[in-house]
Amino acid sequence: MRPLVVIAGPTAVGKSEVSIKLAAKIGGSIISADSMQVYRGMDIGTAKVREEEREGIPHYLIDVLEPQDDFNIVRFKEMADEAIDDIAKCKRIPILVGGTGFYIQSVLYDIDFTPGDEMTDYRQELSRLIEERGSLYVHEMLAKVDPEAAKKIHHNDSRRLIRALEYHKQTGMPISGHNSESSRRTSPYDFCYFVLNDDRQKIYERIDRRVDRMIEAGLVREVKSLMDKGLDKNFVSMHGLGYKEIIDHLEGKITLDEAVYIIKRDTRHFAKRQLTWFKREKDVIWIDINDEKDIVDVMLEHLSRKGIINE
């Protein structure tokens, strides 16, 4: 089986930095499992790793689409599979890095998301229903097939509503029960699945500092530049945390202080959901970033034991 390393964890825990260090040690190439870093010109709000920070490590699925382009699980799976093939041809080890558990799972267990008219039509139908009848109506649709997910997804979170209903349509399983479904799956890869973690309060503090740095780095200017190109909240790229809130600010709906507060609050909620997802996954190796042992050394030990690398 081909090797695959996964580095996951909540937002702002330090995945990018660790992945670059590990890649340098094992001859790895990094694949971003992030729904926003694919977009060009969206650097600050996505906390994208700058070219000079990549230390020469090849990165895939970063800056590959325009903000006007659509991006979803189907497209991600296709692009990630192509990246893995390319990395294998280069005799390197693919390192899948990100916080989107659904995206990671699709690659790790090779879930078939072959694009077809049925799923495209279904996604468009859900979007149309939200527009015409409201997100509460679609939330009620979800409650009928997956009550547990409906309890956790706010009725205004159209992106997650559509994703949950798509998952049910595609797999026949509720997204809330993905752990039981994945437990029956086998992976085509010889993999190590690392999840970085920290004390929750420290994660929240790190999130707050990151948001402050984004504002200082020019997030408002970045969003205004995108809006000047005709982008608004009707585009998938503008649904990301930090972007939709700044749009509201620039449209005069909320103050900048209110936007910053909402970004911090919703990012903390997002981190909590990420941890909930990863706790349900099987074969995960949890790594405390405060451990006295060097994080990369711990990873190397696991990779060596699995035979993914030879030390």
Residue pairs with C-beta under 8 A, 6 or more apart in sequence:
1 188
1 189
1 190
2 84
2 88
2 188
2 189
2 190
3 93
3 94
3 189
3 190
3 191
3 308
4 84
4 93
4 94
4 96
4 107
4 108
4 187
4 189
4 190
4 191
4 192
5 22
5 26
5 28
5 93
5 94
5 95
5 96
5 191
5 192
5 194
5 299
5 303
5 308
6 95
6 96
6 97
6 104
6 108
6 191
6 192
6 193
6 194
7 15
7 18
7 19
7 22
7 95
7 96
7 97
7 194
7 196
8 15
8 33
8 97
8 98
8 99
8 101
8 104
8 193
8 194
8 195
8 196
8 278
9 15
9 99
9 195
9 196
9 197
9 274
9 278
10 99
10 197
10 203
10 271
10 272
10 274
10 275
11 47
11 99
11 207
11 267
11 270
11 271
11 274
12 47
12 203
12 206
12 207
12 210
12 267
12 271
13 196
13 197
13 198
13 203
13 206
13 289
14 196
14 289
15 97
15 98
15 99
15 196
16 47
16 49
16 53
16 97
18 196
18 295
18 296
18 299
19 28
19 30
19 95
19 97
20 30
20 49
20 53
20 54
20 55
20 57
21 295
21 296
22 28
22 95
22 296
22 299
22 300
23 29
23 30
23 57
23 93
23 95
24 55
24 57
25 296
25 300
26 93
26 300
26 303
26 309
27 91
27 92
27 93
28 57
28 92
28 93
28 94
28 95
29 57
29 58
29 59
29 60
29 83
29 87
29 90
29 92
29 93
29 94
29 95
30 57
30 58
30 59
30 60
30 95
30 97
31 59
31 60
31 61
31 80
31 83
31 84
31 87
31 94
31 95
31 96
31 97
32 38
32 59
32 60
32 61
32 62
32 97
32 98
33 61
33 76
33 80
33 96
33 97
33 98
33 99
33 100
33 103
33 104
33 107
34 46
34 61
34 98
34 99
34 100
34 103
35 71
35 76
35 100
35 103
35 240
36 42
36 45
36 46
36 237
36 240
37 46
37 48
37 61
37 62
37 63
38 61
38 62
38 63
38 64
38 65
38 71
38 76
38 79
39 46
39 63
39 65
39 66
39 67
39 69
39 71
39 237
40 63
40 64
40 65
40 66
40 67
41 66
41 67
41 222
41 225
41 226
42 48
42 67
42 222
42 226
42 237
42 240
42 243
43 50
43 222
44 214
44 217
44 218
44 219
44 222
45 214
45 219
45 222
45 223
45 240
45 241
45 242
45 243
45 246
46 240
47 210
47 214
48 62
48 63
49 59
49 62
58 87
58 90
58 92
60 79
60 80
60 83
60 86
60 87
61 76
61 79
61 80
61 83
64 79
65 71
67 226
67 229
67 231
67 235
67 237
67 238
68 230
68 231
68 235
68 237
69 236
69 237
70 236
71 236
71 237
72 123
72 166
72 236
73 102
73 103
73 106
73 113
73 163
73 166
74 113
74 114
74 115
74 119
75 115
76 103
76 106
77 103
77 106
77 107
77 111
77 113
78 113
78 115
80 96
80 103
80 106
80 107
81 107
83 94
84 94
84 107
87 93
87 94
88 94
93 308
93 309
96 104
96 107
96 108
98 104
99 274
101 274
101 277
101 278
101 281
102 163
102 167
102 175
102 178
102 277
104 193
105 111
105 178
105 182
105 281
106 113
108 187
108 189
108 191
108 193
109 182
109 185
109 186
109 187
110 187
110 188
111 171
111 185
113 119
113 170
119 166
119 169
119 170
122 165
122 166
122 169
123 162
123 166
126 138
126 161
126 162
126 165
126 166
127 158
127 162
129 137
129 138
129 141
130 137
130 138
130 158
130 161
130 162
135 155
135 156
135 157
135 158
135 161
136 155
138 158
138 161
138 162
138 165
139 150
139 153
139 155
139 161
141 165
142 149
142 150
142 153
142 161
142 164
142 165
143 150
145 165
145 168
145 174
146 164
146 168
146 174
146 175
146 176
146 177
148 174
148 176
148 177
149 164
149 174
149 175
149 176
152 176
152 273
153 160
153 161
153 164
154 160
155 161
159 236
159 239
163 175
164 174
164 175
167 173
167 174
167 175
167 178
168 174
168 175
171 181
173 181
178 280
179 280
179 281
179 282
182 281
182 282
183 282
190 306
190 307
190 308
191 283
191 308
192 285
192 299
192 302
192 303
192 306
192 308
193 281
193 283
193 284
193 285
194 284
194 285
194 287
194 299
194 302
195 278
195 281
195 284
195 285
195 286
195 287
196 287
196 289
196 295
197 275
197 286
197 287
197 288
197 289
198 206
198 288
198 289
198 290
199 290
200 272
200 275
203 268
203 271
204 268
204 271
207 264
207 267
207 268
207 271
208 264
211 242
211 260
211 263
211 264
211 267
212 260
214 242
215 256
215 260
219 242
219 246
220 246
220 249
220 250
220 256
223 243
223 246
223 247
223 250
224 250
226 237
226 238
226 243
227 247
227 250
231 237
231 238
232 238
232 247
233 239
233 244
233 247
237 243
238 244
238 247
241 263
241 266
241 267
241 270
242 263
242 267
245 254
245 259
245 262
245 263
245 266
246 259
248 254
248 259
249 255
249 256
249 258
249 259
254 262
278 284
285 302
287 295
287 298
287 299
289 295
291 298
300 309
300 311
303 309
304 310
304 311
